[in-house]
């Protein structure tokens, strides 16, 4: 997620596309009346935004701010969501095996104070839930299951970090550290750490993004050979075993959420291409250099067809007409996958690309995203959209979000249930 953000990894994927054949609530916020308007609204759809904290992408603007300044920046982004008539915020609360709440299992995130493990003096997740609800917004807690650090030096982790206590859980890869998804004890731990937040706070949903096994790095292999020898018996290949590891994480997390907070919804926003049709006839008519099934070991199509997730938000970060991965090709493909399933389909939108001259001619037009929503309306399976990310929702430097609101969000909406 530029600097190891969702944005950077999507850009990396694009570069290879053609290569393949608890604080008290503040005073009444400006958007508080939105709750009443939403109750009267006739439209029910997902209108969401991701609020990324990794590397201070969206919030806080930098490390080391006072608790009051951090809280003020956070509520300002929630107010921006209200102004844009959004309904839902996906708030990243575990960006790198850390926590934006007082977790008994993992250290405070370094993206708050600049020092991993240092108490920021307030409870960001608890405050976010209260402030979002006061504004009539839903709050989905967004977790990254397996990323440990954006560097490869375990000694830089907090002394109490579980990865230092269990170095055998960790795999260095591509200059970063990851928990090994092939170890049952790792899977059990990350679920315990994440579900602690679900138990403590009345979150409306739990959200994963596209990071399962790490995005491939040319010339390097993810070293899980020992785990495969120990746990991979009965699988036809290491790839099949890896996919089963991720399937288990998804199924077990869903079961844990239902047990702890039955009203909360579980959703995932995977990389937008499951497989190319040239690889699998069930795949999309794309030529993506990355395929979620084969490279991230994420069988995203199966999760929808089996109903393991309540919603799916494929990141369709390409323009209409893009030669290797056309938005107009992928929306109907995902609509067909979702048809007849219990999983609701939303579309992940690349608001951050709007106005960026390096992204091609289509993205220089501030109307590109509005055309995305117009196209998606042709498919009844598409129940809404989620925008990456909060900083652009608020600032809207290219005017693309304002176009979306004017063309599609003139009336308030209720979030899907």
N, C-alpha and C positions, 0 to 999 in steps of 0.2 A: 504494500500500500504505500510513486516517485521515490525514491528513497525506500524501497521495500513497502510499497503500499499496493492496494488493489489497482491503482492507476498504473504503477510501474509494471506489475505483472501482466496486466492487460496489454500494455504497450509492448512488452516483451513477446507476448503471444502474437501480436499483430506483426511483429518483425519477421516471424517465421510462417505467416499465413500461407504464402505462395510456395513455400519450400516443400511442402508435402504434396506428393501427388495427393444519611439520616438527619440533616439540619432541618430546622423548622421552616415551613413554607414562608415565602416572602409575602408582602402585602399583595392584595388582589392584582393579578397580572393583567396587562392590557387585553390579552386574548381570552380571559376567563369566560366571557359571555359566549364563546364559541361552543361550549358544551350544550347550552340551551339551543343554539341554532342547529347543532348537529342532530339533536333529538327531533327537530322538526324537518330535517332534510329528507328528501325523497331518495337521493342517490346513495347507494351503498357500494363503495369501492375502496381499494387500497390506494392511498396517496401518501407515500412514505419518503423518508430521506434517511440515508446513512449518516451517522455522526461519528467520524473516525477519530480515535485518540492516539493510535500508533504514530510515533514520531511527531506528535502534536500536529497531525494533519489538519484537523478541523478545530480541535479544542484539547486542552487550553492552548492559547496562542503561543505560549512558551512555558518552559518549566520554571518553577520557583515563584510564581505569582502568589499573592496572598489568598487566603481562603475566600475572602470577600470578592476579590477580583475574579477568581476562578468561577465562583458562583454567578457573578454578574455576567460573565461571558457565556456561561451555559444557558442561563435563562434568556439571554438575548437571542441565542440560536433557536430556542423553543418558541420564542415570540415570532421569529422569522418563519418558522413552520406554520404558525397560525396565520400570519399575513398571507402566505401562499396557499391557504386553504388546504393544507395537508392534514392528515389524520393520524400519522404514525411516525415514530422516530426509532430507528435501530441504533442504539447507543452502545458503542464498543467499550465493554467493561473488563475484558480480559484480553488485552492485545498481545501479550507475550508471557504466558505462564505467570501472570501477576494479577493484581486486583485493584479495582476502583471502588472497593468497599472493604470494611475491616474483616478480611478473610482469616479464618484460623488455619488455613492450609497454604496460602501463598502470600508473598510480600506485596506491600503497596507498590503500585506501578511507578517506575521512574519518570514517566511522562507527566506526573503531577509536580513533584518537587525537584527533579533532577537526580535524586538519589533513590535507588530501589530500596524499598523497605522503610522509608521515612514516612511517618504519619503526616498527612497534609493538614490535619486539624479539622477535618470535616468529612462527611460521607457523601461523595459524589453520586453514587448510584441511588442511595436513599433519597437524596434531594431531587435527583432527576425524575424519579418515579412520582414524587409528590407534586413537583412543579408541572410535569407533563399532564398529570391527571387534572390539576387545577385549570389547565388550559383546554381541557377536552381532548387531549392527545393521548394515544396509546403509547406505551413505552415497551419495546422489545429489547431485552438484554442480549447483546451481541458478544459472542465468545469465539476465540480462536483456540481450537482444542490442543494442537500439538506444537505450535511455535514456542520455543523457549527464549531465544534471544536473537537480536539482529546483528550479533557478532559471534565469533567462534571461541571466545575465551571464558571458560567456566569460572575462572577466578574473579571475573568482573561481576558475577552474580552476587546477590546478598548472601551473607554467610549462612543464613537460615534457609536458603532456597532449596526446595526438594531436589532440584537437579544436582546440587552439590552433595546432598546426602545420598543420592542414588545415581552416581555417574554412569552406571550400567544402563540406565534408562535413556541416555542421551546419545544422539547421533549427530556429529558435525557434518554439515553438507553445504557447499556453496557459500562458505563464509558465515554461516549462521548455525545455530543450535536448534535441534528438534527433539521432542520426545519420540520414541520409537513406537509407532502404532501397532507393531506386531507383538508387543508384550502385553499380556492380559492385565498385569499389575499396573501398567501405565494407563490402559483404558479405564480401569476401575478408579484410579486416582483422579484423572482429569474429570471424570464424571462427578466424583465426589466434590471436587473443587468448584465446578461450575454450578452444580445443583445446590450448593450452599447459598448462592445468591437467590435462586428460585425459592428456596425455603424461607429466606429472611424477608423478601420484598414482594409486594403484590404486582409483579411484572405481568404484562399482558401477553408476552411471548418470549421465546428463546430463539436466538438466531445464530446460525453459523454462516460463514462466507465460503470462499472457494478454496481454502487451504486445508488439504488433508495430507496426503503425501506431498512433499514439496514440488513446486514447479521444476521441471528438469533443467539441469545445468550441463551444457555440452562438455563431454569428456569426463564426467564425474558420475559415480554410482552411489546410491544411498546404501550404506553398509548395514543391512539387516540380515546378513547371511546366518549368523548364529541364532537369531530369533526364528528364522525360517526352518533351520535344522531342528530346533526344539519344538516348534508349534505348527509346522507346515505339513505334517503327515496327512495324507489323504487328498491333497490338492494337486491338480494336474500341473500347476506351474506356480512360480513365485508370484506372478501377476494375479492369478486367481486367489491366492492366499491373501495378498494385500487388499484386494477388493473386498474379500470377506471380512477382514479386519475393520474396514471402514463401514461396511454394512452393519456389523455388530455395534459399532459406536452409535450409528444413527438409530437403530432399533432400541438399544438399551437406553439411550438418552431420551427418546420419545416415551418409553415406559416409565422412566424416572420422573419426567415432568408430569405425566398423568397421575402418578402416585402422590406427588408432593403438592402440585397445584393444578388440579384437573381443568380449570378454566383457561389456563395459559396455552397458547398455540406454539407449535414448533415449526420453524421454517429454515430453509437453506437457500443461499444465493450462489449457485455454482458457476463455474466457467460456462459460457453460453453454448459451446459445441460438445454434445455427448460423444458422437463419432461422426466422421464423414461417411457419406454413402459409399465412397470408394473402398472404405474399410469394412463397412457393415451395411447391407441393403436397407436396414431399418434406420440408418443415420440420415443426417441432413445433407442436402445438395450443396455442400461447402467444401473448401479446400484448406481447412485450418491446420496450421502447423502443430497445434496442441489439441488433443482430444481428452476430455475429462476421464473417460473410461480407461484409456490406455496409458495416460501420462500422470494423472493424479489418483488413479485407482478409485475413482468415484463413479459408481454406476447410477448416475443421476436419473436416468430414464426408469430404472427399476424402482427407485425410491418413490417416484410418482405412481407408477403402475401398481405397486404393492400397497400404496396408501400409508407408507411409513412416516411421511411428513404431512403436516396440515397445509403447508403452502411451499411453493418453490418460486424462486426469483432468479431465473437465469440472467446472467449479465450479458445482455445483448448490446455491447458497447460499439457497435458498428453502424455506419450510416446506411440509409436506403440506397441500394445500388452498389455497395462495396463488393468488389469482384470476387473475393475469396470467401467472405462471410457476410452475406447480404441480410440486413435486418428484415427485409421483406420476405426472405426465405425462411429465416429462423423462427419468426413469430408463428406462422402457420404450422411449422414442424412441432413446436412446443405445444400449440393448441391441440394438435392431433394426439400428442402424448397424454395430455391432461384430460382429453375427452373421456367421459365415463368413469373417471377416477374420483376419489374423495379429496384429492389434493387440489387446492386452489392455485391457479397460475397468475403470477404477477410478472411484470417485465422490469428488469434492471436497466436503467437509463444513464447514459454517460453525459450528464450535465456538465461535468468538468471539461469536456472536450469542446463545448460550444464556444466559438470565437477563437479557438486556438489555431493559428495559421499553420502550424506544423502538422495538423491532423487531416489536411486535405480540403478541397473546395467545399464539400458538403457541410463541414462543420463551421465554415466561415459564415454560413447563413444562419441567423438566429431563429429561423423558422423550422430548422431540421427536426428538433425534438417535438415540436407541435405536430409535424407530419407523422412522426412515430406514433403518437397517440391516436391520430386520425386513422392510420392504417390498422392499428391494433383493435379498434372498435369493430372492425369487420368480423372479429372472432370472439364469440360469446364466452369462450373459455378464459379469455384474458380478463381478470377481475381487478386490474389496477396496475400501478407503476410505482417504482421506488427509484429515487434520484441520488446519484453519487456526485457531490456529497454536500454536507450542511454548509460549508463555507461558501459554495457557489449558490446554494439556495438563498442564503442571506444577501450576498453581495451582487450576484447576478451580473457579472461584468459584461456579458454579451447581450443581455436582455432576453435570453432564451427562456428563462423561467417565467418571466413576465408574459411572454407569448403563450406559454402553456396555460397559465392561469387565465388569461383573457380568452383563449380559444376553448378551453376544456373545463376549467374549474371556477366558473362564474358563480356557481352555487356551492354551499358547503356540502359535505358528505359525511356519512357514517362509515366507520371502518368495518370491514368484514368480520364476522364472528365465526 
